[in-house]
């Protein structure tokens, strides 16, 4: 996505956002750079306020010493191959969008996507490894912005505030409006509504 000006870069942090929602894609990010180049305050995106995430996102994206890649697993892919495999695919796409491969990729969690470089899974990596924390911020803000756009295309579900998660508004809207193309038909709440409406799922 963007080439760094530093030749010292060896590692990339990778994380995702959006595995749990009922709607929307899963988004992954890869951030390659030196820890010293990261702005202060980097941590798990879930520990930050939306406003603080936005500030850090802009600082990360504006830093020419960092290489940043973003990848997605679409709703169709989630339904076809399941959310775990779609997440692994999104992570691989995020890494492949970097201008060069890192010496090692550090991945949040306990599972490894198939990557063309050495990888290490780190449980709670978004809290423990700043590069992974940076990736979590890029992934979260990227997905939130995308869901805000989708909220204008598919109004009424509250995507601009719930990002596709199963809030009461979202649940109530599903009952009154039915599903939209952004909903993950393989997820139980959506599958149940389809079955109740006697919709045949291919």
The 8 nearest C-alpha neighbors of each residue, nearest first, counted from 0:
[[1, 68, 96, 97, 67, 98, 2, 66],
 [0, 2, 66, 67, 98, 3, 97, 68],
 [3, 1, 66, 98, 4, 0, 97, 65],
 [4, 2, 64, 66, 65, 5, 63, 1],
 [3, 5, 64, 63, 2, 6, 65, 66],
 [6, 4, 7, 3, 64, 8, 32, 65],
 [5, 7, 8, 4, 3, 9, 64, 32],
 [8, 6, 5, 9, 33, 32, 4, 10],
 [9, 7, 32, 6, 33, 10, 5, 31],
 [8, 10, 102, 101, 7, 103, 11, 32],
 [11, 9, 103, 101, 102, 104, 31, 8],
 [10, 12, 31, 104, 30, 101, 105, 29],
 [11, 13, 131, 130, 105, 30, 29, 104],
 [14, 12, 29, 106, 131, 134, 28, 105],
 [13, 15, 135, 134, 107, 27, 28, 131],
 [16, 14, 27, 26, 138, 135, 28, 17],
 [17, 15, 139, 26, 138, 25, 18, 27],
 [16, 18, 25, 19, 20, 26, 15, 24],
 [17, 19, 25, 20, 16, 82, 86, 15],
 [18, 20, 17, 21, 164, 16, 82, 163],
 [21, 19, 164, 163, 22, 17, 18, 165],
 [20, 22, 163, 164, 183, 182, 165, 186],
 [23, 21, 182, 163, 181, 183, 20, 24],
 [22, 24, 181, 74, 163, 182, 25, 146],
 [25, 23, 73, 74, 72, 26, 71, 17],
 [24, 26, 17, 72, 71, 18, 16, 86],
 [27, 25, 71, 16, 15, 138, 70, 142],
 [28, 26, 15, 90, 138, 70, 89, 14],
 [27, 29, 69, 138, 134, 93, 68, 13],
 [28, 30, 13, 68, 134, 93, 12, 94],
 [31, 29, 67, 12, 11, 134, 66, 130],
 [32, 30, 11, 66, 10, 65, 67, 12],
 [33, 31, 65, 8, 66, 34, 10, 30],
 [32, 34, 35, 36, 8, 37, 31, 7],
 [33, 35, 36, 37, 32, 129, 130, 38],
 [34, 36, 33, 37, 38, 32, 39, 129],
 [37, 35, 34, 33, 38, 64, 32, 65],
 [36, 38, 34, 35, 39, 59, 33, 41],
 [39, 37, 40, 36, 41, 58, 55, 59],
 [40, 38, 41, 37, 55, 42, 36, 35],
 [39, 41, 42, 38, 55, 37, 51, 47],
 [42, 40, 39, 132, 129, 133, 38, 43],
 [43, 41, 132, 126, 44, 125, 40, 129],
 [42, 44, 125, 132, 126, 45, 46, 135],
 [43, 45, 136, 46, 47, 135, 42, 52],
 [46, 44, 43, 47, 48, 42, 136, 135],
 [47, 45, 44, 43, 48, 42, 126, 52],
 [48, 46, 44, 45, 52, 51, 49, 43],
 [47, 49, 51, 50, 52, 46, 45, 44],
 [50, 48, 52, 51, 53, 47, 140, 44],
 [51, 49, 53, 48, 52, 54, 47, 55],
 [50, 52, 54, 48, 53, 49, 47, 55],
 [53, 51, 49, 55, 50, 54, 56, 47],
 [52, 54, 56, 50, 51, 55, 57, 49],
 [55, 53, 51, 57, 56, 52, 58, 50],
 [54, 56, 58, 52, 57, 53, 59, 51],
 [57, 55, 53, 59, 54, 58, 137, 52],
 [58, 56, 60, 54, 55, 59, 61, 53],
 [59, 57, 55, 61, 56, 60, 54, 62],
 [58, 60, 56, 62, 57, 61, 55, 37],
 [59, 61, 57, 58, 62, 56, 67, 65],
 [60, 62, 58, 59, 57, 63, 56, 65],
 [61, 63, 59, 64, 60, 65, 58, 36],
 [64, 62, 65, 3, 61, 4, 66, 2],
 [63, 65, 3, 4, 62, 5, 32, 66],
 [66, 64, 32, 3, 63, 62, 31, 67],
 [65, 67, 31, 3, 1, 2, 30, 97],
 [68, 66, 30, 29, 1, 0, 97, 65],
 [67, 69, 93, 29, 96, 0, 97, 28],
 [68, 70, 93, 28, 27, 29, 67, 96],
 [71, 69, 93, 92, 89, 27, 26, 90],
 [72, 70, 89, 26, 25, 27, 73, 24],
 [71, 73, 89, 85, 25, 24, 76, 86],
 [74, 72, 24, 76, 75, 71, 77, 25],
 [73, 75, 77, 24, 76, 183, 23, 78],
 [76, 74, 78, 73, 77, 79, 183, 72],
 [75, 77, 79, 73, 78, 74, 80, 72],
 [78, 76, 81, 82, 74, 85, 75, 79],
 [79, 77, 185, 75, 76, 81, 80, 74],
 [78, 80, 76, 77, 81, 75, 185, 74],
 [79, 81, 77, 76, 78, 84, 85, 82],
 [82, 80, 77, 78, 83, 84, 79, 85],
 [81, 83, 77, 85, 84, 86, 18, 80],
 [84, 82, 86, 85, 81, 87, 18, 77],
 [83, 85, 87, 86, 82, 81, 80, 88],
 [84, 86, 88, 72, 82, 77, 87, 83],
 [87, 85, 89, 83, 84, 88, 82, 72],
 [88, 86, 112, 84, 90, 85, 89, 91],
 [87, 89, 85, 91, 86, 90, 84, 92],
 [88, 90, 71, 70, 72, 86, 92, 27],
 [91, 89, 93, 87, 27, 92, 88, 86],
 [92, 90, 88, 94, 93, 89, 114, 95],
 [93, 91, 70, 95, 89, 90, 94, 88],
 [92, 94, 70, 69, 68, 90, 28, 96],
 [93, 95, 91, 96, 92, 97, 29, 68],
 [96, 94, 92, 97, 93, 91, 68, 100],
 [95, 97, 68, 0, 93, 94, 92, 98],
 [96, 98, 68, 0, 95, 99, 94, 67],
 [97, 99, 2, 96, 1, 0, 100, 66],
 [100, 98, 97, 101, 2, 95, 96, 66],
 [99, 101, 102, 97, 116, 98, 94, 95],
 [102, 100, 10, 9, 103, 11, 104, 99],
 [101, 103, 9, 10, 100, 116, 117, 104],
 [104, 102, 117, 10, 101, 118, 116, 105],
 [103, 105, 118, 11, 10, 12, 106, 117],
 [104, 106, 12, 119, 118, 11, 120, 13],
 [107, 105, 120, 13, 121, 12, 119, 14],
 [106, 108, 124, 121, 14, 120, 122, 125],
 [109, 107, 122, 121, 120, 110, 123, 106],
 [108, 110, 120, 122, 121, 111, 107, 106],
 [111, 109, 108, 120, 112, 106, 107, 87],
 [110, 112, 120, 113, 109, 106, 118, 119],
 [111, 113, 87, 114, 91, 90, 110, 88],
 [114, 112, 111, 91, 115, 87, 88, 116],
 [113, 115, 116, 112, 91, 118, 117, 94],
 [116, 114, 113, 117, 100, 91, 118, 95],
 [117, 115, 114, 103, 118, 102, 104, 100],
 [118, 116, 103, 104, 102, 119, 115, 114],
 [119, 117, 104, 103, 105, 116, 120, 106],
 [118, 120, 105, 106, 121, 104, 117, 111],
 [119, 121, 106, 109, 108, 107, 111, 105],
 [122, 120, 124, 107, 108, 106, 123, 109],
 [121, 123, 108, 124, 109, 107, 120, 125],
 [124, 122, 125, 126, 121, 108, 107, 127],
 [123, 125, 107, 127, 121, 122, 126, 128],
 [124, 126, 132, 43, 131, 123, 127, 128],
 [127, 125, 43, 124, 42, 123, 128, 132],
 [126, 128, 124, 125, 123, 129, 132, 42],
 [127, 129, 124, 131, 130, 125, 126, 132],
 [128, 130, 132, 131, 133, 41, 42, 127],
 [131, 129, 12, 133, 132, 128, 30, 134],
 [132, 130, 12, 125, 134, 133, 129, 13],
 [131, 133, 125, 42, 129, 43, 135, 134],
 [134, 132, 130, 136, 131, 135, 129, 41],
 [133, 135, 131, 28, 137, 14, 132, 136],
 [134, 136, 132, 14, 138, 133, 137, 44],
 [137, 135, 44, 139, 133, 134, 138, 140],
 [136, 138, 134, 140, 135, 139, 56, 141],
 [139, 137, 28, 135, 141, 27, 136, 16],
 [140, 138, 136, 16, 142, 141, 137, 135],
 [139, 141, 143, 142, 137, 138, 136, 144],
 [142, 140, 138, 144, 139, 143, 137, 145],
 [141, 143, 145, 139, 144, 140, 26, 138],
 [144, 142, 140, 146, 145, 141, 139, 162],
 [145, 143, 147, 141, 142, 146, 140, 148],
 [144, 146, 142, 148, 147, 143, 141, 149],
 [147, 145, 149, 143, 148, 144, 162, 158],
 [146, 148, 159, 144, 150, 145, 149, 143],
 [147, 149, 145, 146, 150, 151, 144, 152],
 [148, 150, 146, 152, 151, 147, 153, 145],
 [151, 149, 158, 147, 154, 153, 148, 152],
 [150, 152, 149, 154, 148, 153, 147, 159],
 [151, 153, 149, 150, 154, 148, 147, 146],
 [152, 154, 150, 151, 149, 155, 179, 156],
 [155, 153, 150, 151, 156, 152, 157, 158],
 [154, 156, 157, 172, 153, 150, 158, 169],
 [157, 155, 169, 172, 158, 154, 168, 153],
 [156, 158, 159, 160, 155, 161, 169, 150],
 [157, 159, 162, 150, 161, 163, 160, 156],
 [158, 160, 147, 157, 150, 162, 146, 161],
 [161, 159, 158, 157, 162, 147, 163, 143],
 [160, 162, 158, 163, 164, 157, 159, 166],
 [163, 161, 158, 146, 164, 160, 159, 143],
 [162, 164, 22, 20, 158, 161, 21, 23],
 [165, 163, 20, 161, 21, 162, 166, 19],
 [164, 166, 169, 21, 170, 20, 163, 167],
 [165, 167, 169, 168, 164, 170, 161, 163],
 [168, 166, 170, 169, 171, 165, 172, 164],
 [169, 167, 171, 166, 170, 172, 156, 157],
 [168, 170, 156, 172, 166, 167, 171, 165],
 [169, 171, 167, 173, 172, 168, 166, 165],
 [172, 170, 168, 174, 173, 169, 167, 175],
 [173, 171, 175, 169, 174, 170, 176, 156],
 [172, 174, 177, 170, 176, 171, 175, 178],
 [175, 173, 171, 172, 177, 176, 170, 192],
 [174, 176, 172, 173, 177, 171, 170, 178],
 [177, 175, 173, 172, 174, 178, 155, 179],
 [176, 178, 173, 174, 175, 179, 172, 192],
 [177, 179, 173, 182, 176, 180, 189, 181],
 [178, 180, 181, 182, 177, 153, 176, 173],
 [181, 179, 182, 178, 183, 74, 22, 153],
 [180, 182, 23, 22, 179, 74, 183, 178],
 [183, 181, 22, 180, 179, 184, 21, 178],
 [184, 182, 22, 185, 186, 21, 74, 78],
 [183, 185, 190, 189, 186, 182, 78, 187],
 [184, 186, 78, 183, 190, 187, 189, 81],
 [187, 185, 184, 189, 183, 188, 190, 21],
 [186, 188, 190, 189, 191, 185, 184, 192],
 [189, 187, 191, 190, 186, 192, 21, 184],
 [190, 188, 192, 191, 184, 187, 186, 193],
 [191, 189, 187, 193, 184, 192, 188, 186],
 [190, 192, 194, 188, 189, 193, 187, 195],
 [193, 191, 195, 189, 194, 190, 196, 188],
 [194, 192, 196, 190, 198, 191, 195, 197],
 [193, 195, 197, 191, 196, 192, 198, 190],
 [196, 194, 192, 197, 193, 191, 198, 190],
 [195, 197, 193, 194, 198, 192, 191, 177],
 [198, 196, 194, 195, 193, 199, 192, 200],
 [197, 199, 193, 196, 194, 200, 195, 192],
 [198, 200, 201, 197, 194, 193, 196, 190],
 [201, 199, 198, 193, 184, 194, 190, 185],
 [200, 199, 198, 184, 79, 78, 185, 193]]
